[in-house]
Amino acid sequence: MPRRPTALNDFVGQHRVIAELRDIITGARSRGVVVPSLCLVGPSGAGKTMLAQAIAREWSATPPGATPSNLKRIFGGRGIAATLVSTLAKLEYGDILFIDETHAVDRKDQELLYAALDDHKTFALRPNGSLDRSTTISIAEFTLVAATTEPGGLAKALRTRLHSIVLDPYKPRELKEIAERIAAGRGIDMTAQAARHLAERSQQTPRSLEKLLEMLALTVPTTTRVTQSVMRDYLDRRGIDEHGFDPLQRQLIDLLSHTRGHTANLTVITAKLGVDKNYIRADVEPLLIERKLIDIGPTGRTLTASGIELAAAMKRKEAAEEPADTQEEEVL
């Protein structure tokens, strides 16, 4: 059984998204046109890269497991104009250009995609690798697949040229099945109850499951059958609680619980948690936002009513687990 999906029908979950993509690809093929350009929107680790690979395989009829030669991948970031133009110039008709983290691309570099999509042209490159904006060259008609966690980071002119596909949250049973697939691919003997427990305490993305199982494979002997009890002990040691939160997420909830209804700005949060703003935005906050535990406003972050309730429950649990002698000392 494959550890990762290699084609659209291999995906667990995302049924609506898969059906829509299959209709788009089938329609493009029947009309003799390239696949329309897309924007895949979803949290980190939800499977956007694998979807782009599956789109390329489906379009080119590449055998499952083989690397689709029609897929060209660029990582979004600043100062990628030369890489972008060089890649555009090499595209063949119907190729898929996948740009990961498209929101991280400079707005000026995003503009290069307008002419590429509308007029099938791009700038020439000088021998030193810089752009010659006075000279344009023709390029093949292609499909842009932009992946992003922050669609607002795309220039409106680019965003409106793309068909937006928003990924759905994974259901617990889907996460359980994904966990079982990954475990089988890694040779981990895991019970259904252990897979369910992992799914319930994960960050609700296939990547989070894979990362947890990768470390499990290193720390648990290959002869050990991973039961629910083994899984629970492993996750406890990793600092993953029953809600699936890691230590930094719990610290953020606790920090916001002390603001007494006021917001905490990101500068204060980074100082208290000891990690940078980008990590907080990309790795700490998304799950808390998805579960409607924190709100982000113009002046900072604050707990929602559900977040306040959860913070109180976490404090009660922590107090109940505290050794009795420590509690007595505090009273004194």
Residue frames relative to the residue before (quaternion, step in Angstrom):
aa qw qx qy qz dx dy dz
M 1.0000 0.0000 0.0000 0.0000 0.00 0.00 0.00
P 0.4564 -0.7110 0.4496 0.2899 3.64 -0.73 0.95
R 0.4739 -0.6612 0.4998 0.2976 3.55 -1.09 0.74
R 0.7838 0.1689 -0.0815 0.5920 3.56 1.06 -0.80
P 0.5316 -0.6173 0.4544 0.3605 3.60 -1.07 0.59
T 0.2006 -0.7918 0.5670 0.1068 3.58 -1.01 0.82
A 0.7673 0.1682 -0.1174 0.6077 3.59 1.27 -0.16
L 0.7015 -0.4780 0.3084 0.4293 3.57 -1.23 0.35
N 0.7080 0.4539 -0.2999 0.4503 3.64 0.93 -0.78
D 0.5720 0.5895 -0.3926 0.4136 3.61 1.23 -0.02
F 0.5546 0.6501 -0.3904 0.3428 3.59 1.18 -0.40
V 0.2607 -0.6999 0.6411 0.1765 3.51 -1.18 0.73
G 0.7885 0.1840 -0.1797 0.5587 3.58 -0.70 1.06
Q 0.7264 0.4273 -0.3197 0.4329 3.57 -1.34 -0.21
H 0.1592 0.8361 -0.5130 0.1114 3.60 1.08 0.70
R 0.6608 0.4996 -0.3160 0.4624 3.59 0.91 -0.85
V 0.6602 0.5127 -0.3015 0.4586 3.57 0.94 -0.92
I 0.6614 0.5073 -0.3071 0.4593 3.59 0.90 -0.92
A 0.6523 0.5125 -0.3183 0.4588 3.59 0.93 -0.87
E 0.6571 0.5076 -0.3106 0.4628 3.59 0.97 -0.85
L 0.6634 0.5001 -0.3087 0.4632 3.58 0.91 -0.88
R 0.6496 0.5119 -0.3253 0.4585 3.58 0.95 -0.82
D 0.6366 0.5172 -0.3285 0.4683 3.60 1.01 -0.78
I 0.6486 0.5245 -0.3149 0.4528 3.59 0.98 -0.88
I 0.6886 0.4804 -0.2812 0.4647 3.58 0.88 -0.97
T 0.6534 0.5078 -0.3130 0.4662 3.58 0.95 -0.88
G 0.6587 0.5147 -0.3036 0.4573 3.57 0.97 -0.88
A 0.6519 0.5082 -0.3162 0.4656 3.60 0.97 -0.84
R 0.6623 0.5057 -0.3120 0.4563 3.57 0.94 -0.87
S 0.6815 0.4972 -0.2998 0.4455 3.60 0.90 -0.87
R 0.7190 0.4150 -0.2452 0.5007 3.60 1.15 -0.55
G 0.4652 -0.7159 0.4219 0.3052 3.55 1.28 0.00
V 0.5600 0.5648 -0.4095 0.4468 3.58 1.08 0.72
V 0.5818 -0.5622 0.4330 0.3974 3.58 -1.24 0.27
V 0.6270 -0.5127 0.4199 0.4095 3.55 -1.28 0.36
P 0.4697 -0.6702 0.4807 0.3149 3.64 -0.83 0.86
S 0.5685 -0.6202 0.4218 0.3379 3.56 -1.11 0.69
L 0.2070 -0.8141 0.5420 0.0239 3.53 -0.99 0.99
C 0.1715 -0.7274 0.6476 0.1487 3.53 -1.35 0.35
L 0.1747 -0.7865 0.5881 0.0707 3.57 -0.54 1.22
V 0.0866 -0.8169 0.5701 -0.0116 3.55 -0.58 1.21
G 0.3939 0.7043 -0.5237 0.2730 3.56 -0.77 1.01
P 0.6567 -0.5284 0.3563 0.4032 3.59 -1.22 0.34
S 0.6435 -0.5003 0.4034 0.4158 3.55 -1.26 0.35
G 0.8109 0.2734 -0.2029 0.4760 3.55 -0.98 0.87
A 0.5167 0.6673 -0.4106 0.3451 3.60 1.24 0.06
G 0.6424 -0.5605 0.3211 0.4124 3.61 1.23 -0.19
K 0.3098 0.7813 -0.4997 0.2098 3.62 1.17 0.37
T 0.6508 0.5118 -0.3198 0.4608 3.59 0.98 -0.82
M 0.6662 0.4943 -0.3043 0.4682 3.58 0.93 -0.86
L 0.6121 0.5369 -0.3464 0.4660 3.58 1.09 -0.66
A 0.6425 0.5155 -0.3257 0.4640 3.59 0.95 -0.85
Q 0.6507 0.5053 -0.3140 0.4718 3.59 0.98 -0.82
A 0.6580 0.5060 -0.3066 0.4658 3.58 1.01 -0.82
I 0.6049 0.5443 -0.3495 0.4644 3.60 1.07 -0.72
A 0.6634 0.5041 -0.3007 0.4641 3.57 0.93 -0.93
R 0.6596 0.4987 -0.3152 0.4656 3.60 0.94 -0.84
E 0.6547 0.5202 -0.3131 0.4502 3.58 0.93 -0.93
W 0.6842 0.5003 -0.2879 0.4458 3.57 0.92 -0.93
S 0.7769 0.3524 -0.1774 0.4907 3.57 0.94 -0.90
A 0.3741 -0.7372 0.4700 0.3094 3.58 1.34 -0.10
T 0.2081 0.7802 -0.5501 0.2128 3.57 1.01 0.87
P 0.5220 -0.6447 0.4428 0.3403 3.65 -0.84 0.84
P 0.5936 -0.5793 0.4143 0.3747 3.61 -1.04 0.70
G 0.7778 0.3216 -0.2538 0.4766 3.54 -0.97 0.89
A 0.6447 0.5044 -0.3268 0.4724 3.58 1.16 -0.52
T 0.4954 -0.6442 0.4910 0.3138 3.56 -1.15 0.61
P 0.3747 -0.7389 0.5033 0.2455 3.62 -0.62 1.03
S 0.3725 -0.7594 0.4911 0.2084 3.59 -0.60 1.14
N 0.6438 0.5387 -0.3214 0.4381 3.58 1.22 -0.39
L 0.5997 0.5454 -0.3659 0.4572 3.60 1.28 0.13
K 0.0479 -0.7718 0.6340 -0.0019 3.57 -0.77 1.08
R 0.1383 -0.8322 0.5363 0.0279 3.58 -0.71 1.09
I 0.0456 -0.7650 0.6424 0.0045 3.54 -1.06 0.91
F 0.3240 -0.7191 0.5782 0.2089 3.57 -1.03 0.78
G 0.4508 -0.7070 0.4807 0.2567 3.55 -0.82 1.03
G 0.2805 0.7362 -0.5814 0.2033 3.52 -1.15 0.69
R 0.6414 -0.5228 0.3904 0.4035 3.54 -1.28 -0.03
G 0.8437 0.2301 -0.1538 0.4600 3.53 -1.21 0.61
I 0.4455 0.6975 -0.4608 0.3204 3.61 0.98 0.76
A 0.2662 0.8112 -0.4938 0.1654 3.61 1.25 0.26
A 0.6843 0.4859 -0.2983 0.4546 3.60 0.82 -0.96
T 0.6425 0.5121 -0.3178 0.4733 3.60 0.99 -0.83
L 0.6535 0.5270 -0.3043 0.4502 3.55 0.96 -0.91
V 0.6897 0.4764 -0.2801 0.4679 3.58 0.82 -1.01
S 0.6378 0.5289 -0.3246 0.4562 3.59 0.98 -0.85
T 0.6678 0.4924 -0.2949 0.4740 3.59 0.98 -0.86
L 0.6370 0.5363 -0.3271 0.4468 3.59 0.96 -0.87
A 0.6660 0.5289 -0.3009 0.4314 3.58 0.96 -0.90
K 0.7140 0.4538 -0.2499 0.4710 3.61 1.15 -0.58
L 0.4799 0.6926 -0.4359 0.3162 3.59 1.22 -0.17
E 0.2522 -0.7281 0.6158 0.1646 3.53 -1.22 0.64
Y 0.7113 -0.4657 0.3049 0.4292 3.55 -1.25 0.43
G 0.8383 0.2022 -0.1683 0.4774 3.55 -0.89 1.00
D 0.4253 0.7024 -0.4752 0.3160 3.61 1.23 0.01
I 0.3599 -0.7032 0.5746 0.2143 3.54 -1.28 0.54
L 0.1226 -0.7661 0.6276 0.0655 3.58 -0.71 1.08
F 0.1042 -0.8077 0.5803 0.0101 3.56 -0.45 1.27
I 0.0607 -0.7851 0.6164 0.0100 3.57 -0.70 1.11
D 0.2312 -0.7878 0.5622 0.0993 3.55 -0.47 1.27
E 0.8249 0.0996 -0.1174 0.5439 3.58 -1.03 0.86
T 0.0368 0.8576 -0.5111 0.0447 3.56 0.89 0.98
H 0.5965 0.5890 -0.3660 0.4040 3.59 1.09 -0.61
A 0.6384 0.5394 -0.3286 0.4399 3.61 1.20 -0.43
V 0.5337 0.6187 -0.4098 0.4054 3.60 1.28 -0.14
D 0.5524 -0.6143 0.4500 0.3392 3.59 -0.95 0.89
R 0.5818 -0.5915 0.4259 0.3609 3.57 -1.08 0.74
K 0.6423 0.5258 -0.3297 0.4497 3.59 0.99 -0.80
D 0.6675 0.4765 -0.2992 0.4877 3.58 1.05 -0.74
Q 0.5865 0.5598 -0.3720 0.4520 3.59 1.11 -0.58
E 0.5988 0.5853 -0.3565 0.4144 3.58 1.10 -0.68
L 0.5655 0.6062 -0.3828 0.4078 3.59 1.14 -0.54
L 0.6486 0.5406 -0.3143 0.4339 3.55 1.16 -0.64
Y 0.5480 0.6259 -0.4106 0.3733 3.62 1.12 -0.51
A 0.7152 0.4386 -0.2549 0.4809 3.57 0.75 -1.09
A 0.6139 0.5577 -0.3472 0.4378 3.56 1.09 -0.72
L 0.7112 0.4434 -0.2529 0.4834 3.58 0.97 -0.88
D 0.7420 0.4362 -0.2334 0.4525 3.58 0.90 -0.93
D 0.8292 0.2175 -0.0661 0.5107 3.57 0.79 -1.06
H 0.3556 -0.7473 0.4835 0.2852 3.60 1.29 -0.10
K 0.5360 0.5709 -0.4250 0.4541 3.53 0.90 1.06
T 0.0022 -0.7665 0.6411 0.0386 3.53 -1.28 0.40
F 0.6213 -0.5456 0.4017 0.3937 3.56 -1.27 0.20
A 0.4923 -0.6218 0.5164 0.3228 3.54 -1.28 0.41
L 0.3554 -0.7033 0.5705 0.2315 3.54 -1.29 0.36
R 0.4007 -0.6900 0.5487 0.2496 3.57 -0.99 0.85
P 0.6836 -0.4925 0.3369 0.4202 3.61 -1.20 0.34
N 0.6832 0.4795 -0.2937 0.4658 3.61 1.10 -0.60
G 0.6039 -0.6044 0.3368 0.3958 3.59 1.31 0.11
S 0.5613 0.5901 -0.4014 0.4190 3.60 1.26 -0.02
L 0.5714 -0.6088 0.4336 0.3389 3.56 -1.26 0.44
D 0.2262 -0.7244 0.6354 0.1427 3.53 -1.09 0.82
R 0.1612 -0.8437 0.5073 0.0690 3.57 0.09 1.30
S 0.5927 0.5585 -0.3753 0.4426 3.61 1.23 -0.01
T 0.7435 0.3347 -0.1853 0.5485 3.58 1.28 -0.28
T 0.1046 -0.7878 0.6048 0.0517 3.56 -0.89 0.96
I 0.1738 -0.7604 0.6159 0.1102 3.54 -1.23 0.55
S 0.4974 -0.6439 0.4925 0.3090 3.56 -1.18 0.56
I 0.1056 -0.7811 0.6129 0.0552 3.54 -1.11 0.74
A 0.6163 -0.5663 0.4019 0.3714 3.56 -1.24 0.38
E 0.5430 -0.5802 0.4843 0.3661 3.55 -1.23 0.46
F 0.0009 0.8187 -0.5686 0.0804 3.56 -0.77 1.07
T 0.4099 -0.6651 0.5571 0.2815 3.55 -1.39 0.01
L 0.2157 -0.7524 0.6093 0.1270 3.55 -0.85 0.99
V 0.0543 -0.7544 0.6534 0.0318 3.56 -0.94 0.95
A 0.0980 -0.8027 0.5882 0.0064 3.56 -0.36 1.29
A 0.1298 -0.7802 0.6084 0.0653 3.57 -0.87 0.96
T 0.1108 0.8146 -0.5582 0.1122 3.56 -0.86 0.91
T 0.3172 -0.6910 0.6111 0.2201 3.50 -1.31 0.51
E 0.7537 0.2944 -0.1517 0.5677 3.57 1.31 -0.32
P 0.1565 -0.8328 0.5234 0.0887 3.61 0.29 1.21
G 0.5996 0.5709 -0.3600 0.4300 3.58 1.15 -0.51
G 0.5993 0.5745 -0.3500 0.4340 3.57 1.26 -0.30
L 0.5852 0.5388 -0.3773 0.4743 3.57 1.30 -0.13
A 0.5239 -0.6102 0.4849 0.3435 3.57 -1.02 0.77
K 0.5781 -0.6149 0.4025 0.3545 3.57 -0.95 0.85
A 0.6299 0.5495 -0.3365 0.4337 3.58 1.01 -0.79
L 0.6703 0.4524 -0.2985 0.5069 3.60 1.09 -0.62
R 0.6485 0.5489 -0.3207 0.4188 3.56 0.88 -0.97
T 0.6999 0.4735 -0.2791 0.4561 3.60 0.94 -0.85
R 0.6194 0.5273 -0.3497 0.4648 3.60 1.25 -0.16
L 0.6915 0.4626 -0.2512 0.4948 3.57 1.30 -0.23
H 0.3929 -0.6700 0.5715 0.2647 3.54 -1.19 0.62
S 0.3025 -0.7972 0.4999 0.1520 3.59 -0.50 1.20
I 0.0558 -0.7637 0.6432 0.0037 3.56 -0.96 0.98
V 0.1343 -0.8065 0.5745 0.0375 3.58 -0.41 1.24
L 0.3789 -0.7390 0.5132 0.2168 3.56 -0.70 1.09
D 0.4334 -0.6955 0.5184 0.2443 3.55 -1.15 0.72
P 0.5476 -0.5653 0.4760 0.3924 3.61 -1.17 0.42
Y 0.4603 -0.6730 0.5023 0.2878 3.58 -1.13 0.63
K 0.3959 -0.6967 0.5491 0.2374 3.55 -1.05 0.83
P 0.6636 -0.5284 0.3444 0.4024 3.62 -1.16 0.56
R 0.6712 0.4929 -0.3179 0.4533 3.61 0.91 -0.85
E 0.6297 0.5221 -0.3353 0.4674 3.59 1.12 -0.64
L 0.6449 0.5090 -0.3151 0.4752 3.56 1.02 -0.80
K 0.6097 0.5428 -0.3454 0.4629 3.59 1.06 -0.72
E 0.6766 0.4855 -0.2974 0.4669 3.58 0.88 -0.92
I 0.6309 0.5196 -0.3318 0.4710 3.60 1.02 -0.78
A 0.6350 0.5282 -0.3261 0.4598 3.58 0.98 -0.86
E 0.6526 0.5123 -0.3108 0.4637 3.59 0.96 -0.85
R 0.6422 0.5211 -0.3219 0.4608 3.60 1.00 -0.79
I 0.6721 0.4915 -0.2998 0.4657 3.57 0.90 -0.95
A 0.6431 0.5243 -0.3217 0.4561 3.58 0.96 -0.88
A 0.6509 0.5112 -0.3165 0.4635 3.59 0.93 -0.87
G 0.6595 0.5132 -0.3064 0.4558 3.57 1.00 -0.82
R 0.7206 0.4045 -0.2347 0.5118 3.59 1.16 -0.58
G 0.5077 -0.6770 0.4119 0.3380 3.58 1.25 0.10
I 0.4246 0.6901 -0.4722 0.3472 3.59 1.15 0.60
D 0.2959 -0.7443 0.5770 0.1599 3.57 -0.78 1.08
M 0.1157 0.8260 -0.5292 0.1557 3.58 -0.08 1.32
T 0.4129 -0.7084 0.5142 0.2517 3.57 -0.92 0.89
A 0.6417 -0.5212 0.3948 0.4007 3.56 -1.27 0.38
Q 0.6347 0.5330 -0.3290 0.4526 3.59 1.05 -0.76
A 0.6412 0.5105 -0.3207 0.4749 3.59 1.04 -0.76
A 0.6387 0.5214 -0.3232 0.4645 3.58 1.00 -0.81
R 0.6495 0.5067 -0.3140 0.4720 3.58 0.99 -0.82
H 0.6488 0.5174 -0.3163 0.4597 3.58 0.96 -0.85
L 0.6417 0.5128 -0.3149 0.4755 3.58 1.00 -0.81
A 0.6505 0.5231 -0.3171 0.4502 3.58 0.93 -0.89
E 0.6722 0.5077 -0.2922 0.4528 3.57 0.98 -0.85
R 0.7666 0.3482 -0.1821 0.5079 3.60 1.08 -0.68
S 0.4859 0.6542 -0.4433 0.3734 3.58 1.24 0.34
Q 0.5890 -0.5524 0.4462 0.3858 3.56 -1.34 -0.04
Q 0.5386 -0.6936 0.3503 0.3257 3.56 1.32 0.49
T 0.6387 0.4403 -0.3744 0.5080 3.58 1.06 0.74
P 0.6123 -0.5561 0.4037 0.3910 3.61 -1.13 0.54
R 0.6444 0.5310 -0.3433 0.4301 3.61 0.96 -0.76
S 0.6429 0.5157 -0.3400 0.4529 3.60 0.96 -0.78
L 0.6274 0.5199 -0.3351 0.4731 3.59 1.05 -0.71
E 0.6673 0.5135 -0.3069 0.4437 3.56 0.89 -0.92
K 0.6530 0.5125 -0.3195 0.4571 3.58 0.95 -0.85
L 0.6647 0.4995 -0.3085 0.4621 3.60 0.95 -0.85
L 0.6873 0.4718 -0.2873 0.4718 3.58 0.96 -0.84
E 0.5742 0.5778 -0.3753 0.4423 3.58 1.15 -0.55
M 0.6948 0.4445 -0.2698 0.4969 3.59 0.94 -0.89
L 0.5957 0.5629 -0.3633 0.4429 3.59 1.07 -0.68
A 0.6485 0.5326 -0.3164 0.4424 3.57 0.97 -0.89
L 0.6762 0.4870 -0.2907 0.4702 3.59 1.15 -0.58
T 0.7637 0.4164 -0.1967 0.4525 3.56 1.03 -0.79
V 0.7122 0.3845 -0.2514 0.5308 3.60 1.21 -0.38
P 0.5095 -0.6572 0.4520 0.3227 3.63 -0.80 0.93
T 0.5788 -0.6237 0.4030 0.3370 3.57 -1.05 0.80
T 0.6526 0.5182 -0.3219 0.4493 3.60 1.16 -0.45
T 0.5836 0.6060 -0.3660 0.3977 3.59 1.24 -0.27
R 0.3140 -0.7084 0.5984 0.2038 3.54 -0.95 0.91
V 0.3228 -0.7668 0.5238 0.1829 3.58 -0.66 1.10
T 0.0850 -0.7926 0.6037 -0.0049 3.52 -0.37 1.32
Q 0.7098 -0.4170 0.3257 0.4650 3.58 -1.28 0.00
S 0.6415 0.5266 -0.3246 0.4536 3.59 1.01 -0.80
V 0.6482 0.5041 -0.3151 0.4759 3.60 0.95 -0.85
M 0.6575 0.5122 -0.3046 0.4611 3.56 0.96 -0.89
R 0.6445 0.5275 -0.3222 0.4501 3.59 0.95 -0.88
D 0.6607 0.4991 -0.3071 0.4691 3.59 0.93 -0.90
Y 0.6432 0.5329 -0.3178 0.4487 3.58 0.97 -0.86
L 0.6922 0.4697 -0.2803 0.4709 3.61 0.85 -0.96
D 0.6020 0.5455 -0.3539 0.4635 3.58 1.08 -0.68
R 0.6666 0.4971 -0.3030 0.4656 3.58 0.94 -0.87
R 0.6737 0.4832 -0.2908 0.4775 3.58 1.10 -0.64
G 0.4913 -0.6810 0.4175 0.3472 3.60 1.27 -0.12
I 0.4684 0.6463 -0.4592 0.3900 3.59 1.22 0.48
D 0.2488 -0.8087 0.5144 0.1394 3.59 -0.48 1.14
E 0.7521 -0.4186 0.2683 0.4325 3.56 -1.33 -0.01
H 0.6537 0.4893 -0.3132 0.4849 3.59 1.24 -0.32
G 0.5339 -0.6228 0.4030 0.4059 3.57 1.28 -0.21
F 0.5083 0.6613 -0.4164 0.3618 3.59 1.27 0.10
D 0.3355 -0.7112 0.5783 0.2172 3.53 -1.13 0.73
P 0.7505 -0.4175 0.2455 0.4496 3.63 -1.23 0.19
L 0.6671 0.5052 -0.3220 0.4428 3.62 0.91 -0.81
Q 0.6417 0.5122 -0.3300 0.4658 3.58 1.01 -0.71
R 0.6408 0.4991 -0.3237 0.4854 3.57 1.03 -0.73
Q 0.6341 0.5267 -0.3329 0.4579 3.59 1.01 -0.77
L 0.6487 0.5129 -0.3262 0.4580 3.58 0.98 -0.78
I 0.6331 0.5157 -0.3308 0.4731 3.59 0.96 -0.83
D 0.6681 0.4998 -0.3001 0.4625 3.58 0.92 -0.93
L 0.6385 0.5353 -0.3220 0.4495 3.59 0.97 -0.87
L 0.7043 0.4604 -0.2673 0.4696 3.57 0.86 -0.96
S 0.5997 0.5710 -0.3672 0.4236 3.60 1.15 -0.48
H 0.6874 0.4734 -0.2787 0.4750 3.59 1.24 -0.37
T 0.5180 0.6586 -0.4159 0.3536 3.60 1.24 0.09
R 0.3149 -0.7873 0.4771 0.2311 3.60 1.32 -0.14
G 0.7759 -0.3679 0.1715 0.4830 3.54 0.87 1.05
H 0.6055 0.5369 -0.3643 0.4608 3.58 1.24 -0.21
T 0.5188 -0.6338 0.4677 0.3324 3.57 -1.23 0.35
A 0.2610 -0.7127 0.6228 0.1897 3.53 -1.30 0.44
N 0.3299 -0.7585 0.5173 0.2196 3.58 -0.67 1.01
L 0.6805 -0.5423 0.3238 0.3715 3.53 -1.25 0.54
T 0.5942 0.5708 -0.3675 0.4314 3.59 1.09 -0.60
V 0.6532 0.4964 -0.3020 0.4856 3.58 0.99 -0.88
I 0.6551 0.5265 -0.3154 0.4407 3.57 0.92 -0.91
T 0.6598 0.5016 -0.3184 0.4602 3.61 0.91 -0.85
A 0.6437 0.5186 -0.3249 0.4595 3.58 1.02 -0.77
K 0.6905 0.4821 -0.2782 0.4620 3.59 0.95 -0.87
L 0.7440 0.4052 -0.2254 0.4811 3.59 0.93 -0.90
G 0.3857 -0.7676 0.4459 0.2516 3.58 1.21 -0.39
V 0.6419 0.4484 -0.3523 0.5125 3.58 1.16 0.58
D 0.6078 -0.6045 0.3798 0.3477 3.56 -1.20 0.47
K 0.6952 -0.5025 0.3371 0.3880 3.54 -1.32 0.41
N 0.6537 0.5281 -0.3274 0.4320 3.57 0.91 -0.87
Y 0.6480 0.5099 -0.3231 0.4644 3.59 1.00 -0.79
I 0.6343 0.5244 -0.3327 0.4604 3.58 0.99 -0.80
R 0.6790 0.4936 -0.2919 0.4585 3.57 0.89 -0.95
A 0.7717 0.4106 -0.1952 0.4448 3.57 0.83 -1.02
D 0.8269 0.2711 -0.1042 0.4815 3.60 0.95 -0.81
V 0.7221 0.4346 -0.2575 0.4726 3.60 1.04 -0.65
E 0.7732 0.4329 -0.2110 0.4125 3.58 0.72 -1.07
P 0.5932 0.6373 -0.4025 0.2827 3.67 0.80 -0.84
L 0.6830 0.4748 -0.3050 0.4638 3.61 0.83 -0.90
L 0.6493 0.5133 -0.3183 0.4622 3.60 1.01 -0.78
I 0.6388 0.5024 -0.3217 0.4858 3.58 1.08 -0.69
E 0.6491 0.5320 -0.3154 0.4429 3.57 0.93 -0.95
R 0.7273 0.4050 -0.2352 0.5017 3.58 1.03 -0.77
K 0.4479 -0.7366 0.4140 0.2921 3.55 1.35 0.31
L 0.3728 0.7255 -0.4863 0.3134 3.56 0.96 0.94
I 0.7844 0.1473 -0.1087 0.5927 3.58 1.16 -0.48
D 0.2615 -0.7247 0.6176 0.1583 3.52 -1.29 0.59
I 0.1931 -0.7544 0.6146 0.1259 3.54 -1.14 0.69
G 0.0336 -0.8119 0.5820 -0.0309 3.55 -0.59 1.21
P 0.7422 -0.4178 0.2778 0.4442 3.59 -1.26 -0.01
T 0.7455 0.3888 -0.2287 0.4907 3.61 1.12 -0.55
G 0.7888 -0.2806 0.1704 0.5196 3.61 1.19 -0.09
R 0.6423 -0.5228 0.4163 0.3751 3.54 -1.32 -0.44
T 0.0327 0.7791 -0.6258 0.0152 3.54 -1.18 0.64
L 0.5237 -0.6219 0.4733 0.3389 3.57 -1.20 0.45
T 0.4048 -0.6552 0.5746 0.2770 3.55 -1.19 0.63
A 0.7059 -0.4076 0.3306 0.4757 3.59 -1.28 -0.03
S 0.6472 0.5051 -0.3166 0.4751 3.60 1.01 -0.80
G 0.6438 0.5275 -0.3155 0.4559 3.57 1.05 -0.78
I 0.6349 0.5215 -0.3216 0.4707 3.59 1.02 -0.82
E 0.6517 0.5153 -0.3084 0.4633 3.56 0.99 -0.88
L 0.6664 0.4927 -0.3050 0.4693 3.58 0.94 -0.87
A 0.6342 0.5357 -0.3342 0.4463 3.61 0.95 -0.84
A 0.6485 0.5102 -0.3125 0.4707 3.59 1.01 -0.83
A 0.6528 0.5098 -0.3124 0.4651 3.58 0.99 -0.85
M 0.6429 0.5191 -0.3200 0.4635 3.58 1.03 -0.78
K 0.6434 0.5128 -0.3223 0.4683 3.60 1.04 -0.74
R 0.6408 0.5211 -0.3238 0.4615 3.58 1.00 -0.82
K 0.6560 0.5059 -0.3108 0.4660 3.58 0.97 -0.86
E 0.6486 0.5208 -0.3137 0.4579 3.57 0.96 -0.86
A 0.6574 0.5030 -0.3095 0.4681 3.59 0.99 -0.84
A 0.6577 0.5150 -0.3133 0.4517 3.58 1.01 -0.82
E 0.7046 0.4590 -0.2613 0.4739 3.59 1.09 -0.69
E 0.5222 0.6482 -0.4108 0.3721 3.59 1.28 -0.23
P 0.5517 -0.6219 0.4297 0.3524 3.63 -0.92 0.81
A 0.5950 -0.6175 0.3894 0.3361 3.58 -1.02 0.85
D 0.6619 0.5168 -0.3335 0.4285 3.62 0.90 -0.84
T 0.6206 0.5340 -0.3440 0.4598 3.59 1.11 -0.67
Q 0.6407 0.5246 -0.3210 0.4597 3.56 1.01 -0.86
E 0.6482 0.5219 -0.3229 0.4507 3.62 0.98 -0.82
E 0.6307 0.5352 -0.3343 0.4517 3.57 0.99 -0.84
E 0.6547 0.5157 -0.3223 0.4489 3.59 0.95 -0.84
V 0.6274 0.5308 -0.3331 0.4623 3.58 1.04 -0.77
L 0.6679 0.4938 -0.2937 0.4730 3.55 0.98 -0.87
